[in-house]
Amino acid sequence: MRYRIRFSKTDAMRFTGNLDLHSTLERTMRRANLPLAYSEGFNPHPKLVLADALSLGITSDDEWLDCVMKEDFPADDLLAALRAAAPPGILFHSADVVENGGEKLPNLVQAARFTATLLDPAEDLEQRVADFLAQPEILREKTRKGRTRTYDLRALVFGLAVLPPDERGRQRLELHLSQGEGRTARPDDVLTVLGLDPLRALLHRTALEFKPAPTPETTP
């Protein structure tokens, strides 16, 4: 049986990378005595798939995980077991049964929303945002596996806005960014183009957005 789980990654896990987060989730499920299903072959691994890798230093309210169990049991019981075994920094919100054989969870992700809280005051922030949005294209370079390619960051930014300050008076931005293989905008790249230091901002993912479920075809 396959389950889809929603959880938060809070401040206690801020500097836990994606691979370590994956390992933490696996250990949590073992601690909860859940019957994880494993792949076959010489190097079996648990069938856990995260929707979208979260960069180091970013927290989130809306993380998603698919996992496969060897035994079927109510999703509510799975959620209760996870909550009881959760380490500091992970909060489990929901668990649902999903059909096997559907599209993989990472392939469903199409966008994400982030909040950036600036630790240093930034002058003319609204004007910087307006100038960014007014540009027809913003060309950036990305290097991966020794290969460098140029891409248009502006096309991957669906929205960018100044939010009201937080309770400590710190400036904040909301970023609505494209996500997915070959079409991902990183929030730190947007901050850099705005003339802001990404290392002096607290980044928090508030929502992941998924492709809509396909509509069943009707027979005439």
N, C-alpha and C positions, 0 to 999 in steps of 0.2 A: 504494500500500500504506500502511495506517495502522499506526503503532507506538505503544505505550503505554510511557512511560519513567518510572522512579522515580528521584528524586535527593534530595540533602540541600542545604539552604541553611545554611551555617555562619557563624561570626562575621565572616569577611571580607566577607560580603554582608549583614550584619545591617541596615545602614541603606540598603539598595537597595530602592526601592519596586517595586510590582508591574509597572508599565509598563517600568521600567528592567530588571527581571529578565527580562521577556519579550524585550526587545531584546538582552540579554546571551545568552540562549539561542539566539536567531536568529543572532547573530554567531558563537557557538560552533559551530553547525551549518555555517555557511559556512566557518569555519576548518577544519572537519573534512572539507570537500569533499563534503558530503552533498547529494543532489539534491532540495532542498525543492520541494514543490508550492506554487503560488501561486493565490490566488483570481482570478477574472476581473473585468473591469470597468475603470473609469477609475483606481481606486486599488488595484491588486493588493497583497495582503499574504500572507505565508507562512501556511500552514494549521497553526498552532500553537495549542493550547488548554490552558490550565492548569486543573487540577481546581478549585482554590479559592484565591482571592487571599489572600495573606499580608500582614498589615498591617506597616507600616514598624517596624523594631526587633525583629521576631520571627524567630528562627531555626527550623529544622525538620529533622527526620530523615526525613520522609515526604511529599515533594512529588511530584505526578504531572502528567505532560504527555502529551497526544496530539499527534502530528505526522503529516503525510502526505508521502510521498516520490513522486517521479515514476517511480522505478525500484524494483524489488523486489530485496532482497538479505537475507541472513541477519541476524536480530536480533542475534546475537552480534557480527557485524562492525560493525553500527551502534553497539553499546555500546562496543566497543574504540575506534572512531573518536572517539566523544564523550569518553571518558576521556582520550585523548591530547590533545584540544583544550581540555579544561575549564580555565576560569580559576580563580584562587584563590577559594574560597568556595562552589564547587559541586562536589559529589561525585555521580557517576552510579552507580547500584546495579544497575539491571536494565532490559532492553528486551524487549518482546514484541510479536508481531504480533497485531492485533485486527481483527475483522471490520468492514468498512465498513457504514454504514447503521444501526448500533446507536444507542442513546441517547447523547446528548452527555455527555462526562465530567463537567462541572460538575453536571449533573442527577442524577448518581449519588451525590454526596456527601450524607451525612445527619448525620454527627457528627465531632467531632475531640477529641483529648486533648492537653492542654497541661500543661507543668510551669512553675510560677512560682517563681523563686528570689528571695527577699526580700533586698535589700541593707541594710535596716535592721531591727533586732530589733522584733518585734511582740508585745506582751503579750496573753495570753489568746487566742492564735490558735485553739486548738481550740474554745474557747467561741464565738468569732466564727463559726466554721464551723458549729457546732451550731445557733446562733441563725439563721443564714442558711437552713439546711436545714429548720428547723422552721416557717418562714413559709409560709403557704398560697399567697401570691402576693407578688411584688415588682414594683410598677409603675414603669416607667421611660419617659422620653420620648426619641424619636429623630427628628431632623430630617434630611430628605433632599429636595433640590431645592426648598427653601423650604417644605416641608410637614412639620408636626410630628404624630406619632402616638404614642399610648401603647401599650405592650406589657408583657406579664408576663415579666420576666426569669427568675423562679423556674421557670416551665414549660419553659424552654429549657436549664436546668442539670440534666443527667442524673446528675451525680456531683460531689462536692467533698470532698477529704480532705487531711489534713495528712500529708506524707511525712516520712521520716527526714531530718535535716539533710544537706547535701552535705559534701564532704571538708573544706570550710573552716568548717563549723559553721553555715552559713546556713540559715534556715528555708525550707521548700519546701511548695508546694501542688500537688496534681493536680486539674485541672479537666476534666470530661467534658461537652462542650457541643454543643448542637444547631447544625448548620450547614446552609446552603442558602438559596435565595432566599425572603425573607420570614420566615425562622425561624432567624436567626443570633444566637447569643449571643457577645458579644465578651469575651475574658478581662479586658480592662482595666475593663469595666463591673462584672464580678464583684468584682474587687479593690477598686473604689471603694465598692461596697456594704459590703464587709467593713471599710471604714475604712482601707484601705491605699492608698498612692500608686503608681499604675501606672508612673510614671516612675522609681520606685525598686525595680523588679522586672525580672529577666531572664526573658523569656517564650520558651518553646521548644515548638514543636508536635512531639509524639512520634508521633502517628498520625492518619491520616485514616480514617474509616470510611465504607464505600460500601454502597448498597443491594445485597441479595443478587441474584445472577443469577436471572432468571425460570426456573421449572421447566417444561420442555417438556410440553405437554398430551399425555396418552395417549389413544389412540383405543380406546373400549370394544370 
